[in-house]
Amino acid sequence: MPLMLKILSRTLASVAVIFGVTHALAAGTGTGQEKAASTLERIRETGRIRIGYGDTAPFSYRLPDGQVVGYSIDLCRQVSETLRKQLGLASLQIDYVHRTPRNRVQLLNDRIIDIECNASTNTAERRRSAAFALSHFYASTRYVSLTRHGLQTVDDLRGRSVSVALGTVNVGQINELNRDRALNLSIVPADGLQAAFDLVKGGQVSAFAMDDVLLSAMIAASRQPQDFSLSKELVAAMQPYGFMMRLGDDPFRDAVNAALAQIYRDPKMAGLYRRWFEEPIPPGNITLHQPMSPRLQQALAQPREETGI
């Protein structure tokens, strides 16, 4: 009897090991890949994908009627449709979740959102806390100021006050510039892009440092665009934008990137870009007049991960 119990015990242990290995292979090897596989599996089981959006025209924003729109949103809708087909789903519901520059990574890590579809700059520092999809835009950093002040260069800011939006890479950029150039700036943090822009509009600060494409959109959407000017000199060089996903979600990240590579190479991609950067956009029918840059053209023609920035 004791011998039979030992044999039975060994058999049950072997079955448990085999089951554990099979389960690990199905979900991916290692903790990170298990998390990644669970994202796709959750989407398959629930028929829902959770997309983070912002207040960042023309990339992602909500219209007065409640509809979430934008260049990034259009791309992520197409990605979602590709995932729907790959997962064999009859339909895939998109749940839009508002995010801010300060909480976007936390929402990813807390699994409140599956992917952030906005205008997040892909940097080496950020890649330590989030995975990035293939780049969908490139932007440089400038500053906006009131036209009547005649500010155009970095040195024009010497001794002045500059607002920055908390949670953006521009905070580090302006701090570094302040140290390197000994500008003696008074740096004023604001909770959000619009709040930082409003400090310039109200005269509380001299300038707001931010990505030039976003500043252009905010100026165009203001009641008196002629009151604002973008600096001629860059605050920081051109950097890529990418959709953020959780670290370790390798299968999900790979599926998103495969879908984006296909979308980018499609001839319809040029029209999608024009829709948001060269034609009137809602709700105010403003036009950014921003043709596709040569760098973005190259990135769309030959999609690749950004790892050297």
Buried (B, 14 or more C-beta within 10 A) or exposed (E): EEEEEEEEEEEEEEEEEEEEEEEBEEBBEEEBBBBBBBBBBBBBEEBBBBBBBBBBBBBBBBEEEEEBBBBBBBBBBBBBBBBBEEBEBEEBEBEBBBBBBEBBBEBBEEEBBBBBBBBBBBBEEBBEEBBBBBBBBBBBBBBBBBEEBEBBEBEBBEEBBBBBBBBBBBBEBBEEBBEEEEBEBEBBEBEBBBBBBBBBBEEEBBBBBBBBBBBBBBBBBBEEBEBBBBBEEBBBEBBBBBBBBBBBBBBBBEBBBBBBBBBBEEEEBEEBBEBBBBEEBBBEEBEBEBEBBEEBEEBBEEBEBBEEB
